């Protein structure tokens, strides 16, 4: 694992910790000197396989936000994503729409603790790992979690999203 710096109080991270606690997940954030906005950046900082990184991606389904929790090794098949969301077309949300729906910037969006009630779907490939790493509310912070625990806490249906 790359050198992590000491965690300082930050309202974005604190909100993720509190949301995790409410869901029965102990969020232990790790903050790095460099950003972890991309799956490759996060994997390099953590020292794990890129597939262990949870990409929390906000899409729009008929004008409504949908969150897809995707393995960092995968690209989303939008046709599969649209099918699980129950719409014909799934569009990637722009930075403004993603922040409005989640309360977090792209690259810092955690899998829970959002500003609005967003339907969540989880990439089946994440369950292949004993531990995955998700964004903790800032573009330089992540936290480890068991994928089955994450799925249970979010209530996300496990689906095939891989392109």
C-alpha positions as CSV (number, residue, x, y, z in Angstrom):
1,X,0.0,0.0,0.0
2,X,1.2,3.5,-0.8
3,X,2.0,5.9,2.0
4,X,-1.3,7.1,3.5
5,X,-1.5,10.3,5.5
6,X,-3.3,10.7,8.8
7,X,-7.0,11.2,8.6
8,X,-8.3,14.6,9.4
9,X,-11.9,15.5,10.1
10,X,-13.7,16.2,6.9
11,X,-17.5,16.5,6.6
12,X,-17.6,14.5,3.4
13,X,-15.8,11.6,4.9
14,X,-17.6,11.9,8.2
15,X,-20.9,11.6,6.3
16,X,-19.8,8.4,4.7
17,X,-18.6,7.0,8.1
18,X,-22.0,7.8,9.6
19,X,-24.0,6.4,6.6
20,X,-21.9,3.2,6.9
21,X,-22.6,3.0,10.6
22,X,-26.3,3.3,9.9
23,X,-26.0,0.4,7.5
24,X,-23.9,-1.8,9.7
25,X,-20.6,-1.1,7.9
26,X,-17.5,0.1,9.7
27,X,-16.0,2.6,7.3
28,X,-12.2,2.9,8.0
29,X,-11.1,5.6,5.5
30,X,-7.6,5.8,4.2
31,X,-6.5,9.1,2.7
32,X,-3.6,9.3,0.3
33,X,-1.3,12.2,-0.8
34,X,-2.4,11.6,-4.4
35,X,-5.9,11.4,-5.8
36,X,-7.7,8.1,-6.3
37,X,-10.3,9.4,-8.8
38,X,-9.7,6.5,-11.3
39,X,-9.8,2.8,-10.6
40,X,-6.2,2.5,-11.7
41,X,-5.1,5.4,-9.4
42,X,-6.9,3.9,-6.5
43,X,-5.5,0.4,-7.1
44,X,-2.0,1.8,-7.4
45,X,-2.4,3.7,-4.1
46,X,-4.0,0.8,-2.2
47,X,-1.7,-1.8,-3.7
48,X,-4.5,-4.1,-4.9
49,X,-5.9,-5.5,-8.1
50,X,-7.9,-2.9,-10.2
51,X,-10.8,-5.3,-10.1
52,X,-11.1,-4.7,-6.3
53,X,-11.9,-1.0,-6.8
54,X,-15.6,-0.2,-6.6
55,X,-16.4,2.4,-9.3
56,X,-19.6,4.2,-8.1
57,X,-21.0,5.5,-11.3
58,X,-24.1,7.7,-11.6
59,X,-26.2,7.2,-14.7
60,X,-29.5,8.7,-15.8
61,X,-32.4,6.4,-16.6
62,X,-35.4,8.4,-18.1
63,X,-34.1,11.5,-16.2
64,X,-33.8,9.6,-12.9
65,X,-30.4,8.9,-11.3
66,X,-29.2,5.3,-11.0
67,X,-26.0,4.2,-9.2
68,X,-24.0,1.3,-10.6
69,X,-21.3,-0.2,-8.4
70,X,-18.8,-1.6,-10.9
71,X,-15.6,-3.5,-10.6
72,X,-12.7,-1.3,-11.6
73,X,-11.6,-3.8,-14.2
74,X,-14.9,-3.6,-16.0
75,X,-16.6,-1.2,-18.4
76,X,-20.4,-0.9,-18.2
77,X,-22.5,-2.4,-21.0
78,X,-25.2,0.4,-21.1
79,X,-27.7,-2.0,-22.7
80,X,-27.4,-4.4,-19.7
81,X,-27.5,-1.4,-17.4
82,X,-30.6,0.0,-19.0
83,X,-32.3,-3.5,-18.7
84,X,-31.6,-3.8,-15.0
85,X,-32.8,-0.2,-14.5
86,X,-36.0,-0.9,-16.4
87,X,-35.4,1.7,-19.1
88,X,-34.5,1.7,-22.8
89,X,-31.5,4.0,-22.6
90,X,-29.0,4.6,-19.9
91,X,-26.9,7.8,-20.1
92,X,-23.9,8.7,-18.1
93,X,-24.7,11.6,-15.8
94,X,-22.6,14.7,-16.2
95,X,-20.7,16.1,-13.3
96,X,-23.5,18.4,-12.2
97,X,-26.2,15.8,-12.3
98,X,-24.0,13.2,-10.5
99,X,-23.2,15.7,-7.7
100,X,-26.9,16.7,-7.4
101,X,-28.0,13.1,-7.1
102,X,-25.2,11.8,-4.9
103,X,-23.9,14.9,-3.1
104,X,-20.4,13.9,-4.1
105,X,-18.1,14.7,-7.0
106,X,-17.2,12.2,-9.7
107,X,-14.3,10.1,-8.5
108,X,-15.3,10.6,-4.8
109,X,-18.8,9.1,-4.9
110,X,-19.2,6.4,-2.1
111,X,-21.6,3.5,-2.6
112,X,-24.0,4.8,0.0
113,X,-24.8,8.0,2.0
114,X,-26.1,10.0,-0.9
115,X,-28.0,13.3,-1.1
116,X,-31.0,11.6,-2.7
117,X,-32.5,8.1,-2.7
118,X,-30.8,6.5,-5.7
119,X,-31.5,2.9,-6.9
120,X,-28.2,0.9,-6.7
121,X,-27.1,-2.1,-8.7
122,X,-24.0,-4.1,-8.1
123,X,-21.6,-5.7,-10.6
124,X,-21.5,-9.4,-9.9
125,X,-17.7,-9.4,-10.6
126,X,-17.1,-7.6,-7.3
127,X,-18.2,-10.7,-5.4
128,X,-15.1,-12.6,-6.6
129,X,-13.0,-10.7,-4.0
130,X,-12.6,-11.0,-0.3
131,X,-12.2,-7.3,0.0
132,X,-13.0,-4.3,-2.3
133,X,-12.2,-0.6,-1.9
134,X,-14.8,2.1,-2.4
135,X,-14.6,5.9,-2.5
136,X,-15.0,7.6,0.9
137,X,-16.3,10.9,-0.1
138,X,-13.1,12.7,-1.3
139,X,-11.0,12.1,-4.4
140,X,-8.1,11.0,-2.3
141,X,-9.9,8.7,0.1
142,X,-11.1,5.1,0.0
143,X,-12.2,2.4,2.5
144,X,-12.1,-1.4,2.4
145,X,-15.3,-3.5,2.7
146,X,-16.3,-7.1,2.1
147,X,-18.3,-7.1,-1.1
148,X,-21.1,-9.3,0.2
149,X,-21.5,-6.9,3.2
150,X,-21.6,-4.0,0.8
151,X,-24.3,-5.7,-1.3
152,X,-26.3,-6.6,1.8
153,X,-26.1,-3.0,3.3
154,X,-27.0,-1.3,0.1
155,X,-29.7,-3.8,-0.9
156,X,-28.3,-3.6,-4.5
157,X,-29.3,-6.4,-6.8
158,X,-26.3,-8.3,-8.1
159,X,-26.3,-8.0,-11.9
160,X,-24.1,-8.6,-14.9
161,X,-23.0,-5.1,-16.1
162,X,-19.7,-6.0,-17.8
163,X,-19.2,-4.9,-21.4
